[in-house]
Amino acid sequence: MTAIQTADGSNRPVVTIKLAATSDELMQCFALRAAVYMGEQQCPYWEEFDGNDYSASHLMLYVDGEPAASIRIRWFGTFAKFERAVILKRYRSMGLFMPFCEWAKEFARKKGYTKVYLHSQHRLWQIMERGGFKKLDDRVFHFSDHEYGAFIADLEVDEKTVPSIHSDPMILNRPEDQLDRPGILEKSMDRGATNPHADWMAPRTTN
């Protein structure tokens, strides 16, 4: 979990972002999307929940611990595709969208992706351009009752820090959004390797 804004003695809220890592956090993503896309934009259920949720990563943003925003990321061979970005209505005046996008870009960059791709509703094009995205081409297409354009952003990747098959094996065991810090399995190394298991080589017995 990463704090992008912390309390400073005033009434400013604490904003945190993390990868949805539990079934409860995933349900929070779905609840936010249902409220915004189905509730506000009248998107049909089967179009919003399109069958891609369990093959994607989901990011959650919290304001003082309350679910406030989410982004879905699908991973293709050479690019990451940002989708289903929502902010609950009561949090939209807080300027959360761009910091959330930057966090998502950094998440993709640390995994070695050099490009981010997304579909933006026409009314948001200027916002996307201010956030470092550029229009891929002149095509305008539509689905779920809205006009869209394709946008991309380039990411600078340091090949020396990108996880690979040659990375420390324990780094590759860490949670996806915490590759830069020791994980729970590294703590387990303190116990040593006793190799406990049932005697699977023992002959089977039959009744």
C-alpha positions as CSV (number, residue, x, y, z in Angstrom):
1,M,0.0,0.0,0.0
2,T,1.3,3.4,-0.9
3,A,0.3,6.7,0.6
4,I,0.0,9.6,-1.9
5,Q,-1.3,12.1,0.5
6,T,-0.9,12.1,4.3
7,A,-2.6,13.8,7.2
8,D,-0.5,16.9,8.2
9,G,-2.4,18.0,11.3
10,S,-5.2,19.6,9.3
11,N,-8.3,18.0,8.0
12,R,-6.7,16.7,4.8
13,P,-7.7,13.1,4.2
14,V,-5.2,10.2,3.9
15,V,-5.2,8.7,0.4
16,T,-3.7,5.3,-0.2
17,I,-3.4,3.1,-3.3
18,K,-2.8,-0.7,-3.4
19,L,-3.3,-3.7,-5.6
20,A,-6.6,-5.5,-4.8
21,A,-5.2,-8.7,-3.2
22,T,-8.2,-10.2,-1.4
23,S,-11.7,-11.2,-2.5
24,D,-13.1,-8.4,-0.3
25,E,-11.0,-5.8,-2.1
26,L,-12.1,-7.2,-5.5
27,M,-15.7,-6.8,-4.4
28,Q,-14.9,-3.2,-3.5
29,C,-13.8,-2.6,-7.1
30,F,-17.0,-4.2,-8.4
31,A,-19.1,-2.1,-6.1
32,L,-17.5,1.1,-7.3
33,R,-17.9,0.2,-10.9
34,A,-21.5,-0.7,-10.4
35,A,-22.2,2.6,-8.7
36,V,-20.5,4.7,-11.5
37,Y,-21.0,2.7,-14.7
38,M,-24.3,1.0,-14.0
39,G,-25.8,3.6,-11.7
40,E,-24.6,6.9,-13.3
41,Q,-23.9,5.9,-17.0
42,Q,-26.7,3.3,-17.3
43,C,-24.3,0.6,-18.6
44,P,-25.9,-2.9,-18.8
45,Y,-24.6,-5.3,-16.2
46,W,-23.3,-7.8,-18.8
47,E,-21.3,-5.1,-20.6
48,E,-19.7,-3.7,-17.4
49,F,-18.8,-7.2,-16.1
50,D,-17.5,-8.4,-19.4
51,G,-15.6,-11.6,-18.4
52,N,-12.2,-10.0,-18.2
53,D,-12.1,-9.3,-14.4
54,Y,-10.5,-12.6,-13.3
55,S,-7.7,-12.3,-15.9
56,A,-6.7,-8.8,-14.8
57,S,-5.1,-6.8,-12.0
58,H,-7.3,-4.3,-10.1
59,L,-6.0,-1.3,-8.3
60,M,-7.8,0.3,-5.4
61,L,-7.6,3.9,-4.0
62,Y,-8.9,4.7,-0.5
63,V,-9.7,8.0,1.1
64,D,-9.5,7.7,4.9
65,G,-9.9,3.9,4.5
66,E,-13.0,4.2,2.4
67,P,-13.0,2.7,-1.2
68,A,-13.1,5.7,-3.5
69,A,-11.6,4.7,-6.9
70,S,-10.4,1.7,-8.9
71,I,-8.6,0.8,-12.2
72,R,-8.5,-2.5,-14.0
73,I,-5.3,-3.4,-15.8
74,R,-5.0,-6.1,-18.4
75,W,-1.5,-7.3,-19.5
76,F,-0.8,-7.8,-23.2
77,G,2.5,-8.9,-24.7
78,T,4.0,-5.5,-25.2
79,F,1.7,-3.1,-23.4
80,A,-0.6,-2.7,-20.4
81,K,-4.2,-1.7,-21.0
82,F,-5.9,0.5,-18.4
83,E,-9.6,0.0,-18.1
84,R,-12.7,0.6,-16.0
85,A,-11.2,3.6,-14.2
86,V,-13.8,5.0,-11.8
87,I,-13.9,7.6,-9.0
88,L,-17.0,7.6,-6.7
89,K,-18.9,10.9,-7.2
90,R,-18.3,12.4,-3.8
91,Y,-14.5,12.2,-4.2
92,R,-14.2,13.7,-7.7
93,S,-13.3,17.2,-6.5
94,M,-10.2,16.0,-4.8
95,G,-7.9,15.8,-7.8
96,L,-7.3,12.0,-7.4
97,F,-7.5,10.8,-11.0
98,M,-4.0,11.9,-12.2
99,P,-2.1,10.7,-9.1
100,F,-4.0,7.4,-9.4
101,C,-3.0,7.1,-13.1
102,E,0.6,7.9,-12.3
103,W,0.6,5.2,-9.6
104,A,-0.8,2.7,-12.2
105,K,1.8,3.7,-14.7
106,E,4.6,3.2,-12.2
107,F,3.1,-0.2,-11.4
108,A,3.2,-1.2,-15.0
109,R,6.7,0.3,-15.5
110,K,8.1,-1.7,-12.6
111,K,6.9,-4.9,-14.3
112,G,8.8,-3.9,-17.4
113,Y,6.1,-2.5,-19.6
114,T,7.1,0.4,-21.8
115,K,3.6,1.4,-23.1
116,V,0.2,2.0,-21.6
117,Y,-2.9,1.9,-23.8
118,L,-6.4,2.9,-22.9
119,H,-9.8,3.8,-24.4
120,S,-11.0,7.3,-23.2
121,Q,-14.5,8.6,-23.5
122,H,-14.6,11.7,-25.8
123,R,-15.5,14.1,-23.0
124,L,-12.2,13.2,-21.2
125,W,-9.7,13.6,-24.0
126,Q,-8.3,16.8,-22.8
127,I,-7.8,15.4,-19.4
128,M,-5.9,12.4,-20.7
129,E,-3.6,14.7,-22.8
130,R,-2.8,16.7,-19.7
131,G,-2.0,13.5,-18.0
132,G,0.7,12.6,-20.5
133,F,-1.3,10.4,-22.8
134,K,-1.5,11.1,-26.5
135,K,-4.0,10.0,-29.1
136,L,-2.9,6.9,-31.0
137,D,-4.7,7.8,-34.2
138,D,-7.8,9.6,-35.5
139,R,-10.2,6.8,-35.1
140,V,-13.4,7.4,-33.0
141,F,-15.3,4.2,-32.1
142,H,-18.2,3.5,-29.7
143,F,-19.4,0.9,-27.4
144,S,-21.8,0.8,-24.4
145,D,-23.4,4.1,-25.7
146,H,-20.2,6.2,-25.6
147,E,-17.7,7.5,-28.1
148,Y,-14.1,6.6,-27.5
149,G,-10.6,7.2,-28.7
150,A,-7.4,5.2,-28.2
151,F,-4.6,6.8,-26.2
152,I,-1.1,5.7,-25.3
153,A,1.6,6.7,-22.9
154,D,5.3,5.8,-23.1
155,L,7.1,4.6,-20.0
156,E,10.8,4.7,-19.3
157,V,12.0,1.3,-18.1
158,D,15.4,0.6,-16.5
159,E,16.2,-2.9,-17.8
160,K,18.5,-3.5,-14.8
161,T,15.6,-3.3,-12.4
162,V,13.0,-5.2,-14.4
163,P,12.2,-8.6,-12.9
164,S,13.5,-11.5,-15.0
165,I,14.2,-15.2,-14.7
166,H,17.7,-14.1,-13.5
167,S,16.3,-12.0,-10.6
168,D,16.7,-13.1,-7.0
169,P,14.1,-15.9,-6.7
170,M,12.7,-14.3,-3.5
171,I,12.0,-11.1,-5.4
172,L,9.8,-13.0,-7.7
173,N,7.8,-14.4,-4.7
174,R,6.8,-10.9,-3.5
175,P,3.4,-9.3,-3.9
176,E,2.9,-7.7,-7.3
177,D,2.8,-4.1,-6.0
178,Q,5.6,-4.6,-3.5
179,L,8.5,-6.0,-5.5
180,D,10.8,-3.4,-3.9
181,R,10.4,-4.7,-0.3
182,P,10.8,-8.1,1.4
183,G,7.7,-10.3,1.4
184,I,6.2,-12.8,3.8
185,L,8.1,-15.7,2.2
186,E,11.4,-14.0,2.9
187,K,10.5,-13.9,6.6
188,S,9.9,-17.6,6.4
189,M,13.5,-18.1,5.6
190,D,14.4,-17.5,9.2
191,R,13.0,-21.0,10.0
192,G,15.5,-22.8,7.7
193,A,14.5,-25.7,5.5
194,T,13.2,-28.7,7.4
195,N,11.4,-30.0,4.4
196,P,8.3,-31.3,6.3
197,H,5.9,-33.5,4.3
198,A,4.0,-36.7,4.5
199,D,6.0,-39.8,3.6
200,W,4.7,-39.8,0.0
201,M,7.1,-42.5,-0.9
202,A,5.6,-45.0,1.5
203,P,3.7,-47.9,-0.1
204,R,0.0,-47.4,-0.4
205,T,-2.2,-49.6,1.9
206,T,-5.6,-50.9,0.8
207,N,-8.4,-51.9,3.1
